[in-house]
Amino acid sequence: MRPLWLCRRCGHPWPCGAAKVALSAEYRDSPVSLFLYLASCLHDAIDDLHQLHPNDTGNTANVFDRFLGWPAQHRSRRPPTADPQTPEET
Ligand SMILES: [Zn+2]
């Protein structure tokens, strides 16, 4: 939901939890494409948010983390060669 960059469904800052899950699933095989997509979103969001809050210049790092930080954290948590998904507890 631009230019506020809130989730249309839950109203949380995008990408919210559900959006991250959906994006992770959608780009599971192409994390680079996910990064590129998020980077373009980040770029737009910084422009939009800057126009909304012209005096608020301290948030760029936070916005960066919000858009691009989570896939990196997600990936660093799991070694890439570990067994992908073993649904043991279902
Ligand atoms: Zn949401």
PDB file of the backbone (N, CA, C, O) and the ligand in Angstrom, with CONECT records:
HET     ZN  A 101       1
ATOM      1  N   MET A   1       0.852  -1.184   0.000  1.00  0.00           N
ATOM      2  CA  MET A   1       0.000   0.000   0.000  1.00  0.00           C
ATOM      3  C   MET A   1       0.888   1.234   0.000  1.00  0.00           C
ATOM      4  O   MET A   1       1.309   1.711   1.054  1.00  0.00           O
ATOM      5  N   ARG A   2       1.162   1.734  -1.170  1.00  0.00           N
ATOM      6  CA  ARG A   2       2.010   2.912  -1.275  1.00  0.00           C
ATOM      7  C   ARG A   2       1.169   4.176  -1.139  1.00  0.00           C
ATOM      8  O   ARG A   2      -0.034   4.115  -1.394  1.00  0.00           O
ATOM      9  N   PRO A   3       1.731   5.315  -0.752  1.00  0.00           N
ATOM     10  CA  PRO A   3       3.155   5.496  -0.468  1.00  0.00           C
ATOM     11  C   PRO A   3       3.542   5.203   0.979  1.00  0.00           C
ATOM     12  O   PRO A   3       4.664   5.498   1.389  1.00  0.00           O
ATOM     13  N   LEU A   4       2.624   4.624   1.757  1.00  0.00           N
ATOM     14  CA  LEU A   4       2.951   4.383   3.163  1.00  0.00           C
ATOM     15  C   LEU A   4       3.747   3.105   3.354  1.00  0.00           C
ATOM     16  O   LEU A   4       4.401   2.912   4.379  1.00  0.00           O
ATOM     17  N   TRP A   5       3.685   2.226   2.344  1.00  0.00           N
ATOM     18  CA  TRP A   5       4.387   0.946   2.421  1.00  0.00           C
ATOM     19  C   TRP A   5       3.927   0.130   3.617  1.00  0.00           C
ATOM     20  O   TRP A   5       4.719  -0.433   4.373  1.00  0.00           O
ATOM     21  N   LEU A   6       2.589   0.094   3.752  1.00  0.00           N
ATOM     22  CA  LEU A   6       1.994  -0.790   4.742  1.00  0.00           C
ATOM     23  C   LEU A   6       1.305  -1.937   4.010  1.00  0.00           C
ATOM     24  O   LEU A   6       0.861  -1.796   2.870  1.00  0.00           O
ATOM     25  N   CYS A   7       1.230  -3.060   4.687  1.00  0.00           N
ATOM     26  CA  CYS A   7       0.606  -4.222   4.062  1.00  0.00           C
ATOM     27  C   CYS A   7      -0.876  -3.952   3.844  1.00  0.00           C
ATOM     28  O   CYS A   7      -1.570  -3.440   4.722  1.00  0.00           O
ATOM     29  N   ARG A   8      -1.345  -4.314   2.642  1.00  0.00           N
ATOM     30  CA  ARG A   8      -2.745  -4.076   2.327  1.00  0.00           C
ATOM     31  C   ARG A   8      -3.647  -4.946   3.188  1.00  0.00           C
ATOM     32  O   ARG A   8      -4.791  -4.581   3.459  1.00  0.00           O
ATOM     33  N   ARG A   9      -3.152  -6.069   3.610  1.00  0.00           N
ATOM     34  CA  ARG A   9      -4.014  -7.005   4.333  1.00  0.00           C
ATOM     35  C   ARG A   9      -3.982  -6.775   5.834  1.00  0.00           C
ATOM     36  O   ARG A   9      -5.029  -6.751   6.480  1.00  0.00           O
ATOM     37  N   CYS A  10      -2.786  -6.606   6.398  1.00  0.00           N
ATOM     38  CA  CYS A  10      -2.715  -6.557   7.857  1.00  0.00           C
ATOM     39  C   CYS A  10      -2.329  -5.175   8.370  1.00  0.00           C
ATOM     40  O   CYS A  10      -2.424  -4.926   9.571  1.00  0.00           O
ATOM     41  N   GLY A  11      -1.896  -4.267   7.490  1.00  0.00           N
ATOM     42  CA  GLY A  11      -1.595  -2.915   7.931  1.00  0.00           C
ATOM     43  C   GLY A  11      -0.239  -2.751   8.596  1.00  0.00           C
ATOM     44  O   GLY A  11       0.099  -1.661   9.057  1.00  0.00           O
ATOM     45  N   HIS A  12       0.538  -3.823   8.648  1.00  0.00           N
ATOM     46  CA  HIS A  12       1.882  -3.714   9.198  1.00  0.00           C
ATOM     47  C   HIS A  12       2.834  -3.185   8.133  1.00  0.00           C
ATOM     48  O   HIS A  12       2.543  -3.260   6.940  1.00  0.00           O
ATOM     49  N   PRO A  13       3.979  -2.648   8.570  1.00  0.00           N
ATOM     50  CA  PRO A  13       4.969  -2.187   7.586  1.00  0.00           C
ATOM     51  C   PRO A  13       5.363  -3.334   6.657  1.00  0.00           C
ATOM     52  O   PRO A  13       5.659  -4.445   7.095  1.00  0.00           O
ATOM     53  N   TRP A  14       5.356  -3.026   5.364  1.00  0.00           N
ATOM     54  CA  TRP A  14       5.692  -4.052   4.379  1.00  0.00           C
ATOM     55  C   TRP A  14       7.203  -4.141   4.203  1.00  0.00           C
ATOM     56  O   TRP A  14       7.855  -3.097   4.220  1.00  0.00           O
ATOM     57  N   PRO A  15       7.793  -5.302   4.038  1.00  0.00           N
ATOM     58  CA  PRO A  15       7.138  -6.601   4.012  1.00  0.00           C
ATOM     59  C   PRO A  15       6.850  -7.152   5.404  1.00  0.00           C
ATOM     60  O   PRO A  15       7.761  -7.271   6.223  1.00  0.00           O
ATOM     61  N   CYS A  16       5.624  -7.480   5.671  1.00  0.00           N
ATOM     62  CA  CYS A  16       5.230  -8.035   6.963  1.00  0.00           C
ATOM     63  C   CYS A  16       5.581  -9.522   6.986  1.00  0.00           C
ATOM     64  O   CYS A  16       6.138 -10.053   6.025  1.00  0.00           O
ATOM     65  N   GLY A  17       5.253 -10.173   8.070  1.00  0.00           N
ATOM     66  CA  GLY A  17       5.590 -11.588   8.201  1.00  0.00           C
ATOM     67  C   GLY A  17       5.016 -12.434   7.077  1.00  0.00           C
ATOM     68  O   GLY A  17       5.709 -13.262   6.487  1.00  0.00           O
ATOM     69  N   ALA A  18       3.745 -12.213   6.792  1.00  0.00           N
ATOM     70  CA  ALA A  18       3.096 -13.002   5.745  1.00  0.00           C
ATOM     71  C   ALA A  18       3.717 -12.723   4.388  1.00  0.00           C
ATOM     72  O   ALA A  18       3.894 -13.629   3.574  1.00  0.00           O
ATOM     73  N   ALA A  19       4.046 -11.457   4.151  1.00  0.00           N
ATOM     74  CA  ALA A  19       4.649 -11.104   2.871  1.00  0.00           C
ATOM     75  C   ALA A  19       6.025 -11.755   2.738  1.00  0.00           C
ATOM     76  O   ALA A  19       6.394 -12.213   1.657  1.00  0.00           O
ATOM     77  N   LYS A  20       6.781 -11.796   3.827  1.00  0.00           N
ATOM     78  CA  LYS A  20       8.108 -12.422   3.771  1.00  0.00           C
ATOM     79  C   LYS A  20       7.990 -13.904   3.455  1.00  0.00           C
ATOM     80  O   LYS A  20       8.756 -14.447   2.659  1.00  0.00           O
ATOM     81  N   VAL A  21       7.016 -14.552   4.093  1.00  0.00           N
ATOM     82  CA  VAL A  21       6.813 -15.978   3.816  1.00  0.00           C
ATOM     83  C   VAL A  21       6.467 -16.182   2.353  1.00  0.00           C
ATOM     84  O   VAL A  21       6.999 -17.078   1.697  1.00  0.00           O
ATOM     85  N   ALA A  22       5.568 -15.340   1.844  1.00  0.00           N
ATOM     86  CA  ALA A  22       5.153 -15.469   0.447  1.00  0.00           C
ATOM     87  C   ALA A  22       6.318 -15.209  -0.491  1.00  0.00           C
ATOM     88  O   ALA A  22       6.502 -15.926  -1.475  1.00  0.00           O
ATOM     89  N   LEU A  23       7.111 -14.177  -0.186  1.00  0.00           N
ATOM     90  CA  LEU A  23       8.252 -13.846  -1.040  1.00  0.00           C
ATOM     91  C   LEU A  23       9.304 -14.948  -0.991  1.00  0.00           C
ATOM     92  O   LEU A  23       9.882 -15.312  -2.015  1.00  0.00           O
ATOM     93  N   SER A  24       9.546 -15.475   0.202  1.00  0.00           N
ATOM     94  CA  SER A  24      10.534 -16.545   0.325  1.00  0.00           C
ATOM     95  C   SER A  24      10.129 -17.746  -0.504  1.00  0.00           C
ATOM     96  O   SER A  24      10.963 -18.378  -1.152  1.00  0.00           O
ATOM     97  N   ALA A  25       8.850 -18.053  -0.480  1.00  0.00           N
ATOM     98  CA  ALA A  25       8.363 -19.187  -1.258  1.00  0.00           C
ATOM     99  C   ALA A  25       8.455 -18.893  -2.745  1.00  0.00           C
ATOM    100  O   ALA A  25       8.859 -19.745  -3.537  1.00  0.00           O
ATOM    101  N   GLU A  26       8.073 -17.671  -3.116  1.00  0.00           N
ATOM    102  CA  GLU A  26       8.042 -17.323  -4.533  1.00  0.00           C
ATOM    103  C   GLU A  26       9.442 -17.316  -5.130  1.00  0.00           C
ATOM    104  O   GLU A  26       9.639 -17.725  -6.274  1.00  0.00           O
ATOM    105  N   TYR A  27      10.417 -16.847  -4.348  1.00  0.00           N
ATOM    106  CA  TYR A  27      11.782 -16.703  -4.860  1.00  0.00           C
ATOM    107  C   TYR A  27      12.718 -17.753  -4.268  1.00  0.00           C
ATOM    108  O   TYR A  27      13.927 -17.538  -4.179  1.00  0.00           O
ATOM    109  N   ARG A  28      12.162 -18.869  -3.873  1.00  0.00           N
ATOM    110  CA  ARG A  28      12.983 -19.878  -3.200  1.00  0.00           C
ATOM    111  C   ARG A  28      14.160 -20.295  -4.062  1.00  0.00           C
ATOM    112  O   ARG A  28      15.258 -20.518  -3.552  1.00  0.00           O
ATOM    113  N   ASP A  29      13.942 -20.399  -5.352  1.00  0.00           N
ATOM    114  CA  ASP A  29      14.990 -20.882  -6.252  1.00  0.00           C
ATOM    115  C   ASP A  29      15.860 -19.776  -6.814  1.00  0.00           C
ATOM    116  O   ASP A  29      16.840 -20.051  -7.506  1.00  0.00           O
ATOM    117  N   SER A  30      15.519 -18.533  -6.529  1.00  0.00           N
ATOM    118  CA  SER A  30      16.300 -17.424  -7.082  1.00  0.00           C
ATOM    119  C   SER A  30      16.416 -16.296  -6.067  1.00  0.00           C
ATOM    120  O   SER A  30      15.806 -15.237  -6.216  1.00  0.00           O
ATOM    121  N   PRO A  31      17.221 -16.547  -5.019  1.00  0.00           N
ATOM    122  CA  PRO A  31      17.387 -15.512  -3.989  1.00  0.00           C
ATOM    123  C   PRO A  31      17.953 -14.214  -4.538  1.00  0.00           C
ATOM    124  O   PRO A  31      17.689 -13.142  -3.995  1.00  0.00           O
ATOM    125  N   VAL A  32      18.738 -14.304  -5.622  1.00  0.00           N
ATOM    126  CA  VAL A  32      19.274 -13.081  -6.202  1.00  0.00           C
ATOM    127  C   VAL A  32      18.141 -12.220  -6.763  1.00  0.00           C
ATOM    128  O   VAL A  32      18.138 -10.999  -6.605  1.00  0.00           O
ATOM    129  N   SER A  33      17.188 -12.867  -7.413  1.00  0.00           N
ATOM    130  CA  SER A  33      16.041 -12.133  -7.936  1.00  0.00           C
ATOM    131  C   SER A  33      15.249 -11.502  -6.803  1.00  0.00           C
ATOM    132  O   SER A  33      14.728 -10.395  -6.937  1.00  0.00           O
ATOM    133  N   LEU A  34      15.162 -12.217  -5.684  1.00  0.00           N
ATOM    134  CA  LEU A  34      14.464 -11.661  -4.524  1.00  0.00           C
ATOM    135  C   LEU A  34      15.161 -10.388  -4.056  1.00  0.00           C
ATOM    136  O   LEU A  34      14.514  -9.383  -3.764  1.00  0.00           O
ATOM    137  N   PHE A  35      16.482 -10.446  -3.989  1.00  0.00           N
ATOM    138  CA  PHE A  35      17.235  -9.267  -3.557  1.00  0.00           C
ATOM    139  C   PHE A  35      17.031  -8.106  -4.526  1.00  0.00           C
ATOM    140  O   PHE A  35      16.856  -6.960  -4.112  1.00  0.00           O
ATOM    141  N   LEU A  36      17.056  -8.419  -5.821  1.00  0.00           N
ATOM    142  CA  LEU A  36      16.874  -7.352  -6.798  1.00  0.00           C
ATOM    143  C   LEU A  36      15.477  -6.746  -6.679  1.00  0.00           C
ATOM    144  O   LEU A  36      15.306  -5.529  -6.761  1.00  0.00           O
ATOM    145  N   TYR A  37      14.502  -7.595  -6.488  1.00  0.00           N
ATOM    146  CA  TYR A  37      13.131  -7.109  -6.343  1.00  0.00           C
ATOM    147  C   TYR A  37      13.010  -6.234  -5.099  1.00  0.00           C
ATOM    148  O   TYR A  37      12.431  -5.148  -5.143  1.00  0.00           O
ATOM    149  N   LEU A  38      13.563  -6.721  -3.992  1.00  0.00           N
ATOM    150  CA  LEU A  38      13.483  -5.956  -2.752  1.00  0.00           C
ATOM    151  C   LEU A  38      14.265  -4.657  -2.853  1.00  0.00           C
ATOM    152  O   LEU A  38      13.871  -3.636  -2.290  1.00  0.00           O
ATOM    153  N   ALA A  39      15.379  -4.707  -3.576  1.00  0.00           N
ATOM    154  CA  ALA A  39      16.180  -3.494  -3.734  1.00  0.00           C
ATOM    155  C   ALA A  39      15.402  -2.431  -4.494  1.00  0.00           C
ATOM    156  O   ALA A  39      15.474  -1.248  -4.161  1.00  0.00           O
ATOM    157  N   SER A  40      14.654  -2.850  -5.519  1.00  0.00           N
ATOM    158  CA  SER A  40      13.862  -1.875  -6.262  1.00  0.00           C
ATOM    159  C   SER A  40      12.730  -1.350  -5.389  1.00  0.00           C
ATOM    160  O   SER A  40      12.389  -0.169  -5.454  1.00  0.00           O
ATOM    161  N   CYS A  41      12.145  -2.227  -4.571  1.00  0.00           N
ATOM    162  CA  CYS A  41      11.114  -1.778  -3.635  1.00  0.00           C
ATOM    163  C   CYS A  41      11.703  -0.796  -2.624  1.00  0.00           C
ATOM    164  O   CYS A  41      11.098   0.225  -2.299  1.00  0.00           O
ATOM    165  N   LEU A  42      12.896  -1.131  -2.137  1.00  0.00           N
ATOM    166  CA  LEU A  42      13.555  -0.258  -1.166  1.00  0.00           C
ATOM    167  C   LEU A  42      13.776   1.124  -1.758  1.00  0.00           C
ATOM    168  O   LEU A  42      13.545   2.143  -1.108  1.00  0.00           O
ATOM    169  N   HIS A  43      14.220   1.134  -2.988  1.00  0.00           N
ATOM    170  CA  HIS A  43      14.478   2.408  -3.655  1.00  0.00           C
ATOM    171  C   HIS A  43      13.204   3.249  -3.741  1.00  0.00           C
ATOM    172  O   HIS A  43      13.210   4.440  -3.431  1.00  0.00           O
ATOM    173  N   ASP A  44      12.119   2.615  -4.166  1.00  0.00           N
ATOM    174  CA  ASP A  44      10.840   3.323  -4.258  1.00  0.00           C
ATOM    175  C   ASP A  44      10.368   3.768  -2.878  1.00  0.00           C
ATOM    176  O   ASP A  44       9.866   4.878  -2.707  1.00  0.00           O
ATOM    177  N   ALA A  45      10.537   2.886  -1.903  1.00  0.00           N
ATOM    178  CA  ALA A  45      10.039   3.193  -0.565  1.00  0.00           C
ATOM    179  C   ALA A  45      10.778   4.384   0.034  1.00  0.00           C
ATOM    180  O   ALA A  45      10.176   5.244   0.676  1.00  0.00           O
ATOM    181  N   ILE A  46      12.098   4.423  -0.185  1.00  0.00           N
ATOM    182  CA  ILE A  46      12.866   5.551   0.350  1.00  0.00           C
ATOM    183  C   ILE A  46      12.381   6.845  -0.272  1.00  0.00           C
ATOM    184  O   ILE A  46      12.238   7.856   0.416  1.00  0.00           O
ATOM    185  N   ASP A  47      12.126   6.816  -1.587  1.00  0.00           N
ATOM    186  CA  ASP A  47      11.595   8.009  -2.245  1.00  0.00           C
ATOM    187  C   ASP A  47      10.245   8.407  -1.655  1.00  0.00           C
ATOM    188  O   ASP A  47      10.020   9.568  -1.312  1.00  0.00           O
ATOM    189  N   ASP A  48       9.357   7.429  -1.545  1.00  0.00           N
ATOM    190  CA  ASP A  48       8.015   7.724  -1.048  1.00  0.00           C
ATOM    191  C   ASP A  48       8.053   8.230   0.388  1.00  0.00           C
ATOM    192  O   ASP A  48       7.433   9.239   0.724  1.00  0.00           O
ATOM    193  N   LEU A  49       8.792   7.508   1.226  1.00  0.00           N
ATOM    194  CA  LEU A  49       8.818   7.860   2.642  1.00  0.00           C
ATOM    195  C   LEU A  49       9.505   9.207   2.848  1.00  0.00           C
ATOM    196  O   LEU A  49       9.156   9.969   3.750  1.00  0.00           O
ATOM    197  N   HIS A  50      10.480   9.480   1.998  1.00  0.00           N
ATOM    198  CA  HIS A  50      11.169  10.758   2.121  1.00  0.00           C
ATOM    199  C   HIS A  50      10.229  11.907   1.760  1.00  0.00           C
ATOM    200  O   HIS A  50      10.303  12.985   2.350  1.00  0.00           O
ATOM    201  N   GLN A  51       9.354  11.675   0.797  1.00  0.00           N
ATOM    202  CA  GLN A  51       8.397  12.725   0.449  1.00  0.00           C
ATOM    203  C   GLN A  51       7.356  12.899   1.544  1.00  0.00           C
ATOM    204  O   GLN A  51       6.873  14.005   1.790  1.00  0.00           O
ATOM    205  N   LEU A  52       7.018  11.793   2.199  1.00  0.00           N
ATOM    206  CA  LEU A  52       6.053  11.890   3.297  1.00  0.00           C
ATOM    207  C   LEU A  52       6.659  12.579   4.504  1.00  0.00           C
ATOM    208  O   LEU A  52       6.004  13.377   5.174  1.00  0.00           O
ATOM    209  N   HIS A  53       7.930  12.259   4.776  1.00  0.00           N
ATOM    210  CA  HIS A  53       8.604  12.804   5.961  1.00  0.00           C
ATOM    211  C   HIS A  53       9.932  13.422   5.529  1.00  0.00           C
ATOM    212  O   HIS A  53      10.992  12.834   5.746  1.00  0.00           O
ATOM    213  N   PRO A  54       9.876  14.596   4.922  1.00  0.00           N
ATOM    214  CA  PRO A  54      11.109  15.192   4.361  1.00  0.00           C
ATOM    215  C   PRO A  54      12.159  15.471   5.428  1.00  0.00           C
ATOM    216  O   PRO A  54      13.353  15.496   5.131  1.00  0.00           O
ATOM    217  N   ASN A  55      11.729  15.679   6.654  1.00  0.00           N
ATOM    218  CA  ASN A  55      12.688  16.026   7.705  1.00  0.00           C
ATOM    219  C   ASN A  55      13.240  14.802   8.426  1.00  0.00           C
ATOM    220  O   ASN A  55      14.172  14.900   9.225  1.00  0.00           O
ATOM    221  N   ASP A  56      12.655  13.666   8.133  1.00  0.00           N
ATOM    222  CA  ASP A  56      13.054  12.454   8.841  1.00  0.00           C
ATOM    223  C   ASP A  56      14.093  11.721   8.004  1.00  0.00           C
ATOM    224  O   ASP A  56      13.750  10.899   7.154  1.00  0.00           O
ATOM    225  N   THR A  57      15.353  12.021   8.249  1.00  0.00           N
ATOM    226  CA  THR A  57      16.404  11.460   7.405  1.00  0.00           C
ATOM    227  C   THR A  57      17.153  10.331   8.083  1.00  0.00           C
ATOM    228  O   THR A  57      18.077   9.770   7.494  1.00  0.00           O
ATOM    229  N   GLY A  58      16.780   9.981   9.304  1.00  0.00           N
ATOM    230  CA  GLY A  58      17.568   8.991  10.036  1.00  0.00           C
ATOM    231  C   GLY A  58      17.111   7.566   9.834  1.00  0.00           C
ATOM    232  O   GLY A  58      17.650   6.653  10.460  1.00  0.00           O
ATOM    233  N   ASN A  59      16.131   7.351   8.977  1.00  0.00           N
ATOM    234  CA  ASN A  59      15.524   6.033   8.901  1.00  0.00           C
ATOM    235  C   ASN A  59      16.007   5.173   7.748  1.00  0.00           C
ATOM    236  O   ASN A  59      15.538   4.048   7.573  1.00  0.00           O
ATOM    237  N   THR A  60      16.930   5.686   6.968  1.00  0.00           N
ATOM    238  CA  THR A  60      17.324   4.927   5.785  1.00  0.00           C
ATOM    239  C   THR A  60      17.885   3.557   6.159  1.00  0.00           C
ATOM    240  O   THR A  60      17.592   2.562   5.497  1.00  0.00           O
ATOM    241  N   ALA A  61      18.686   3.507   7.214  1.00  0.00           N
ATOM    242  CA  ALA A  61      19.256   2.234   7.631  1.00  0.00           C
ATOM    243  C   ALA A  61      18.163   1.281   8.083  1.00  0.00           C
ATOM    244  O   ALA A  61      18.202   0.089   7.780  1.00  0.00           O
ATOM    245  N   ASN A  62      17.192   1.812   8.809  1.00  0.00           N
ATOM    246  CA  ASN A  62      16.093   0.965   9.251  1.00  0.00           C
ATOM    247  C   ASN A  62      15.308   0.417   8.078  1.00  0.00           C
ATOM    248  O   ASN A  62      14.944  -0.759   8.049  1.00  0.00           O
ATOM    249  N   VAL A  63      15.051   1.291   7.105  1.00  0.00           N
ATOM    250  CA  VAL A  63      14.306   0.850   5.931  1.00  0.00           C
ATOM    251  C   VAL A  63      15.117  -0.184   5.164  1.00  0.00           C
ATOM    252  O   VAL A  63      14.567  -1.156   4.647  1.00  0.00           O
ATOM    253  N   PHE A  64      16.407   0.029   5.094  1.00  0.00           N
ATOM    254  CA  PHE A  64      17.270  -0.930   4.418  1.00  0.00           C
ATOM    255  C   PHE A  64      17.170  -2.302   5.083  1.00  0.00           C
ATOM    256  O   PHE A  64      17.012  -3.322   4.411  1.00  0.00           O
ATOM    257  N   ASP A  65      17.264  -2.309   6.419  1.00  0.00           N
ATOM    258  CA  ASP A  65      17.142  -3.575   7.138  1.00  0.00           C
ATOM    259  C   ASP A  65      15.785  -4.211   6.895  1.00  0.00           C
ATOM    260  O   ASP A  65      15.658  -5.425   6.734  1.00  0.00           O
ATOM    261  N   ARG A  66      14.786  -3.358   6.874  1.00  0.00           N
ATOM    262  CA  ARG A  66      13.428  -3.872   6.740  1.00  0.00           C
ATOM    263  C   ARG A  66      13.233  -4.585   5.407  1.00  0.00           C
ATOM    264  O   ARG A  66      12.567  -5.619   5.340  1.00  0.00           O
ATOM    265  N   PHE A  67      13.815  -4.030   4.352  1.00  0.00           N
ATOM    266  CA  PHE A  67      13.606  -4.621   3.035  1.00  0.00           C
ATOM    267  C   PHE A  67      14.646  -5.675   2.701  1.00  0.00           C
ATOM    268  O   PHE A  67      14.315  -6.723   2.146  1.00  0.00           O
ATOM    269  N   LEU A  68      15.908  -5.402   3.038  1.00  0.00           N
ATOM    270  CA  LEU A  68      16.965  -6.283   2.562  1.00  0.00           C
ATOM    271  C   LEU A  68      17.632  -7.075   3.676  1.00  0.00           C
ATOM    272  O   LEU A  68      18.410  -7.990   3.407  1.00  0.00           O
ATOM    273  N   GLY A  69      17.335  -6.733   4.918  1.00  0.00           N
ATOM    274  CA  GLY A  69      18.015  -7.414   6.004  1.00  0.00           C
ATOM    275  C   GLY A  69      17.492  -8.815   6.253  1.00  0.00           C
ATOM    276  O   GLY A  69      18.249  -9.708   6.635  1.00  0.00           O
ATOM    277  N   TRP A  70      16.191  -9.012   6.036  1.00  0.00           N
ATOM    278  CA  TRP A  70      15.618 -10.280   6.477  1.00  0.00           C
ATOM    279  C   TRP A  70      16.015 -11.479   5.633  1.00  0.00           C
ATOM    280  O   TRP A  70      16.180 -12.563   6.193  1.00  0.00           O
ATOM    281  N   PRO A  71      16.181 -11.353   4.298  1.00  0.00           N
ATOM    282  CA  PRO A  71      16.612 -12.565   3.583  1.00  0.00           C
ATOM    283  C   PRO A  71      18.026 -12.974   3.980  1.00  0.00           C
ATOM    284  O   PRO A  71      18.337 -14.164   4.042  1.00  0.00           O
ATOM    285  N   ALA A  72      18.882 -11.989   4.248  1.00  0.00           N
ATOM    286  CA  ALA A  72      20.254 -12.295   4.650  1.00  0.00           C
ATOM    287  C   ALA A  72      20.256 -13.012   5.995  1.00  0.00           C
ATOM    288  O   ALA A  72      20.953 -14.010   6.180  1.00  0.00           O
ATOM    289  N   GLN A  73      19.470 -12.492   6.927  1.00  0.00           N
ATOM    290  CA  GLN A  73      19.390 -13.152   8.231  1.00  0.00           C
ATOM    291  C   GLN A  73      18.822 -14.553   8.083  1.00  0.00           C
ATOM    292  O   GLN A  73      19.284 -15.515   8.696  1.00  0.00           O
ATOM    293  N   HIS A  74      17.801 -14.624   7.243  1.00  0.00           N
ATOM    294  CA  HIS A  74      17.148 -15.905   7.044  1.00  0.00           C
ATOM    295  C   HIS A  74      18.133 -16.925   6.518  1.00  0.00           C
ATOM    296  O   HIS A  74      18.143 -18.080   6.945  1.00  0.00           O
ATOM    297  N   ARG A  75      18.968 -16.484   5.580  1.00  0.00           N
ATOM    298  CA  ARG A  75      19.891 -17.424   4.958  1.00  0.00           C
ATOM    299  C   ARG A  75      21.068 -17.733   5.862  1.00  0.00           C
ATOM    300  O   ARG A  75      21.568 -18.858   5.867  1.00  0.00           O
ATOM    301  N   SER A  76      21.523 -16.737   6.636  1.00  0.00           N
ATOM    302  CA  SER A  76      22.694 -16.984   7.469  1.00  0.00           C
ATOM    303  C   SER A  76      22.349 -17.897   8.637  1.00  0.00           C
ATOM    304  O   SER A  76      23.228 -18.518   9.236  1.00  0.00           O
ATOM    305  N   ARG A  77      21.065 -17.970   8.953  1.00  0.00           N
ATOM    306  CA  ARG A  77      20.662 -18.827  10.049  1.00  0.00           C
ATOM    307  C   ARG A  77      20.820 -20.299   9.694  1.00  0.00           C
ATOM    308  O   ARG A  77      21.080 -21.134  10.560  1.00  0.00           O
ATOM    309  N   ARG A  78      20.660 -20.606   8.406  1.00  0.00           N
ATOM    310  CA  ARG A  78      20.774 -21.989   7.982  1.00  0.00           C
ATOM    311  C   ARG A  78      21.974 -22.148   7.056  1.00  0.00           C
ATOM    312  O   ARG A  78      22.094 -21.408   6.080  1.00  0.00           O
ATOM    313  N   PRO A  79      22.839 -23.070   7.334  1.00  0.00           N
ATOM    314  CA  PRO A  79      23.919 -23.348   6.385  1.00  0.00           C
ATOM    315  C   PRO A  79      23.324 -23.795   5.061  1.00  0.00           C
ATOM    316  O   PRO A  79      22.374 -24.577   5.037  1.00  0.00           O
ATOM    317  N   PRO A  80      23.878 -23.302   3.959  1.00  0.00           N
ATOM    318  CA  PRO A  80      23.278 -23.583   2.645  1.00  0.00           C
ATOM    319  C   PRO A  80      23.262 -25.053   2.285  1.00  0.00           C
ATOM    320  O   PRO A  80      22.409 -25.495   1.514  1.00  0.00           O
ATOM    321  N   THR A  81      24.201 -25.820   2.836  1.00  0.00           N
ATOM    322  CA  THR A  81      24.277 -27.217   2.439  1.00  0.00           C
ATOM    323  C   THR A  81      23.504 -28.124   3.389  1.00  0.00           C
ATOM    324  O   THR A  81      23.412 -29.330   3.160  1.00  0.00           O
ATOM    325  N   ALA A  82      22.954 -27.557   4.440  1.00  0.00           N
ATOM    326  CA  ALA A  82      22.192 -28.391   5.368  1.00  0.00           C
ATOM    327  C   ALA A  82      20.951 -28.930   4.678  1.00  0.00           C
ATOM    328  O   ALA A  82      20.494 -28.391   3.670  1.00  0.00           O
ATOM    329  N   ASP A  83      20.425 -29.987   5.233  1.00  0.00           N
ATOM    330  CA  ASP A  83      19.237 -30.578   4.594  1.00  0.00           C
ATOM    331  C   ASP A  83      18.130 -29.520   4.526  1.00  0.00           C
ATOM    332  O   ASP A  83      17.820 -28.868   5.523  1.00  0.00           O
ATOM    333  N   PRO A  84      17.555 -29.365   3.365  1.00  0.00           N
ATOM    334  CA  PRO A  84      16.663 -28.226   3.088  1.00  0.00           C
ATOM    335  C   PRO A  84      15.474 -28.155   4.042  1.00  0.00           C
ATOM    336  O   PRO A  84      15.396 -27.244   4.866  1.00  0.00           O
ATOM    337  N   GLN A  85      14.598 -29.058   3.941  1.00  0.00           N
ATOM    338  CA  GLN A  85      13.434 -29.025   4.807  1.00  0.00           C
ATOM    339  C   GLN A  85      13.061 -30.426   5.245  1.00  0.00           C
ATOM    340  O   GLN A  85      12.715 -31.287   4.436  1.00  0.00           O
ATOM    341  N   THR A  86      13.141 -30.625   6.526  1.00  0.00           N
ATOM    342  CA  THR A  86      12.743 -31.923   7.066  1.00  0.00           C
ATOM    343  C   THR A  86      11.593 -31.707   8.026  1.00  0.00           C
ATOM    344  O   THR A  86      11.800 -31.503   9.222  1.00  0.00           O
ATOM    345  N   PRO A  87      10.398 -31.751   7.506  1.00  0.00           N
ATOM    346  CA  PRO A  87       9.225 -31.537   8.366  1.00  0.00           C
ATOM    347  C   PRO A  87       8.999 -32.708   9.288  1.00  0.00           C
ATOM    348  O   PRO A  87       8.280 -33.652   8.962  1.00  0.00           O
ATOM    349  N   GLU A  88       9.623 -32.631  10.442  1.00  0.00           N
ATOM    350  CA  GLU A  88       9.489 -33.748  11.376  1.00  0.00           C
ATOM    351  C   GLU A  88       8.297 -33.542  12.308  1.00  0.00           C
ATOM    352  O   GLU A  88       7.573 -34.478  12.645  1.00  0.00           O
ATOM    353  N   GLU A  89       8.124 -32.305  12.705  1.00  0.00           N
ATOM    354  CA  GLU A  89       7.010 -32.021  13.609  1.00  0.00           C
ATOM    355  C   GLU A  89       5.865 -31.393  12.823  1.00  0.00           C
ATOM    356  O   GLU A  89       5.879 -30.201  12.516  1.00  0.00           O
ATOM    357  N   THR A  90       4.925 -32.180  12.521  1.00  0.00           N
ATOM    358  CA  THR A  90       3.790 -31.643  11.785  1.00  0.00           C
ATOM    359  C   THR A  90       2.502 -31.896  12.539  1.00  0.00           C
ATOM    360  O   THR A  90       1.429 -31.514  12.074  1.00  0.00           O
TER     361      THR A  90
HETATM  362 ZN    ZN A 101       0.607  -8.257   6.043  1.00  0.00          ZN2+
END
